[in-house]
Amino acid sequence: MMKIENIPTLPAKNIIFRTKAPDEWFGINYNMNIYRGCSHGCIYCDSRSSCFKNPDFDTVKVKENALRIIRDDLMRKAMTGVVGTGAMSDPYNPLEKELKLTRNSLELINAFKFGISLTTKSAMIARDVDILTDIQTHSPTIVKFSITTADNELVRKLEPNVSSPSERFEAMRTLTDAGIFCGVLITPLLPFVTDTEENILEILRRAKEAGAKFVYTYMGMTLRTGSREYYFEHLDRVQPGLKEKYQKRFGTRYSCRSSRSKKLWDVYIAECQRLGLLYDMRSIIRHYKAGYKTPWLKLD
């Protein structure tokens, strides 16, 4: 096992946990997070919320003995299924370039014949196209690129330390050319910032050009204690006065939906249909799991 020095670590007993509703969110049967925290700097990240008890969220930590624990966790599972990662911490953070813990975990998932569902904002994922291709030969494989806007300049204000949208679309093209089932998460959709027809249509156009099979969106964002304060603190660098607009319209609400959501949804659905992009969760799950004998696929 790799010896990790001078990198923040935290203890862990288990890393792969069974999900409660595998037929609801991309057909994921298990969750896996090797890292804790994230260095992307996204100003809207819900994982900054106080309820997650991670005050130094911007510091990426590595779970001790991660690969051994993952191996043991996989060995103990009574049934195979799809392992999801990327919900709380991007598996392709800067540490991954040298540590290769995500890559090594994919090798274990491949060896034990599990499927994989990856979410990322990083173009680094293209490095692992060989393993993802191997996994797809025996188990469902899906990659979701999180893209809030196609505007490279705006991204630097919203997500200062991530791969540009252009780099993410290029990485997607690499994966789709290899036959990997890929798509885009347009989440969150930020009120007064990215909730425009132009932004949605441009993301859909570029997703299709990059070989995407699906897109998925929520017409708004969520804000909780911790994440709300951080978001408000950084809004002025996007556009002066935005903080006050949010406070006036949403107050301390958890769900902050775009005032244009109905119009945007109609535009979104029409364009997805025109481009042949899947956009319904059940259809996405059905298509990427088609042909596999995967446990717990409850879609009639």
N, C-alpha and C positions, 0 to 999 in steps of 0.2 A: 504494500500500500504506500501511497505517496506521503512523504513527511512534509507537513506544512509548517513553516516558520514565519514569524513576524506578520502573521495575518490573524485578525480577530476570529476567534472560534467560539462555539457554544456547544454544550453537550446535547446529545440526543439519544433516546432509546429506540425510537422507531422513526421512519421517514416516509414510508408509504402507508397511507390510510385509506380505508374503503369509504366511498362517498355514499351519501344517503339517498340520492335520487339520480342514478346513472342515466336515466332516460330523459333528463331535462336539460343538462348543460353539456352539449357536444358528446353525449354518450360516454362520459368519463366514469370508469368504475373505481379508480383509485386516484388519490392526490399525492404528489411528491414535490417537496421543496428542499433542495440541497443547500441553498443559500438562504440567508435571512437579511432583509434590507435591500436597498437598491441605490445605485449611483446614477441613475438616469436623470434625476432632478426634475421629473415631471411635476409641474406646479399643482396639478389637479388630482394627484394619486390618492385613491381611497385608502390605500394601505398605510397612509400616515395617520389615520384615525386613532384617537386615544384608546379605543376599545381593544386594539391589537397589542397594546403595551410594548411598543417598540420605539422609545423616544429618540434613539440615534439611528433613525431609519436610513439616513443617507450613507451610513457605514455598512458595507457588505461584510457579513460574517459567514463563516463556513461551518457547517455542522461536523463535529468531530467524528472520525471513522465512518464517514458518510457511505463510502462504497461497500464496506463490510456490512453495514446495517441494511443497505438497499439489497445486497445479495441475500442476506438472511430473511429480510421481509418478503422478497419474491419467492424464496424457497418455501416459506410457511403458508403462502396463499393457497387455499383449497381450489380456487378456479383462476384461470387467466382472465384477462380483460384489458381495457385501455387505461394506461397510466397517464394522468394529466399533470403538466407542470407549467409554471409561468403565471399563476394567478396572483401570488403574493410577492414574488420576487422573480425578476427576469432571469432565466437560466443562462442567458448569454451576456453576463456582465463582464467588465474588463478583466476580473480575476480569472474567468473561464479560459481566456486565451492561453494562459500558462498552465493553470491547474487541470484543465480538461476534465473536470468532475462531471459535467453534463454529458460530455462525449462518452466517458467511461460508464456512466449510468445507462446510457442508450445501448452500449455494448452488452450490459447485463440484461436489460429488458429484451434485447434481441436474443440472447442466449436462452432465456427462460420462456421465450415465445409469448411475450405480452405485446399489446399494441401501445401506441403512443399518441398523445395529443399535446402539441407544443404551442405555447403562446409567447411571442417575443416582439420587441421593437428593434432587434439587432440583426444586422446583415451577417453577423458571424455564423448564424445557423447554416449558411451555405457550405461551411466547412464540413458539416456532418452529413452531407447528402448521401454519402456511401452507406452509412449505417441506416439512415432512414429508408433508403431503397431496399436494404436487406430486410428490415422489419416489415415493410409493406408486402414482401413476398409471402408472409405467413399470418400477419395480423393487421387490423385496421390502423392506418397512419394518417394523421391530419395535422397540418401546420396552419396556425392563425397568426397573421401579421397584424399587430395593432397599429392602425394609422388614423390619426385624428384629423389630419389635414394633408393635402398634397403640396402645400406651400412650404418650400424649404426654409424661407426666411422666418415665417411665423413659427415653425417648429422650433427654431433656436430660442424663441421666447417661452414657448410652452414646455419643451422637452430638451433642455440645453445640452444634454450629454448623450444623446442617442444617435443612431444612424439616421441619415436624412431619409425622407420619403423616397427619393430617387434610389438610394442604396437599398432600401427595403424592397422596393419593386424589382430591382435587379436581382436581389437574392431570391425573391419569389420565382422569377423567371428561371433561375438555375434549378430550383427544386421542381417546378412544374415540367421543365424539359426532361427531368429524370422520372417523371410519372408520379410525383408526390401530390397528394390531394391537398391543395392550398386555398386559402381565402383571406379575407380582410375583416377585422373587427373595427368598425367605425364607432368606437366607444372610448371615452365619452364624446358626446356631441355638445360642445360648450355653448350655452346661450350667449348671444351677443358677440360671439367670437368665430366659431366654426359652423354655426347652424345656418348655412346659406345653400341655396340650390347649386350655385357654382361650385362650392367645395364638394358637395356630395356627388355631383355629376362627374367632376374631375377624378375623384377617387375611384368611382365605378369604372370610368373609362380606362384608367391606368391599370386597375386590377384585372380587367378583361384582357388588356394587352399583355400583361405579365402571366397570363394563363390561369388566373384564379377560377375556381369552380363555384365559389360562394362568397357572400358578404353577409354580415350580421351587424345590426345597429340597435341603439337605444336612443330615442330622440331627446336626449338631455344628459344630465350628470347627477351624481349623488354627492352630498356634502355632510360630513359628520363633525363632531367636536374633534379638533386636531387638524384634520384635513381642511376644514372650512377656513380656519384662521391662517393656515399656510397659503392657501389659494388666494385669499383676500390680500394678504401681504405682498404677493407677487403680481397681482393683476395690473397694477399701474405701469409695469414695464411692457405690458401688452397694449394697453390703451388707457390713458388717464381718465378717471371717472367711472371705470367699470365696477369698482368695488361698491360704490354708492348705488349703482343700478341693480346689482345683485341684492344688496341689503334691502332695497326698497321693494323689489319684486318677490324675493324668496324668503327674506328674514332668516330664520334658523331651520328651514325645512330640510328634510333629508333628500327628497326627490325634487330635483330642479329641472323640469321639462321645458324645452324650448317653446316659446309662444307661437312659433311657426310649425309646430310638430305635425299638425294635420296636413298642411300643404306640403311640407317636406316629405312626409310619409307617402303621400300620393305620387310625388315625383320620383321618390326612391323605388317604390314598387314597379311603377311603369318602366323605369329605366332598367331595373334588374330583369324584368320580363323581356324587354327588347334585346338585352345583351345575352340572355340565357344564363344568368347567374342565379343560383339558389339563394334564398333569403329566409326561408322558414326553418326553424331549428329541427323539427322532425324530419324534414326532407334532407337537410344536410347530414344528419346522423344516418338516415337510411342509405344515402348514396355512398358515404365513405366506408360504411360497414358492409355494403353489399358484397356477397360472395364469401364472407368469412363466417365461420362457426364461432361467434363470439358470445360469451355468456351475457345474460341480462339485457339482451336487445329486445325491448318490449314495444316495438312499433308495429302495429297491425296494418 
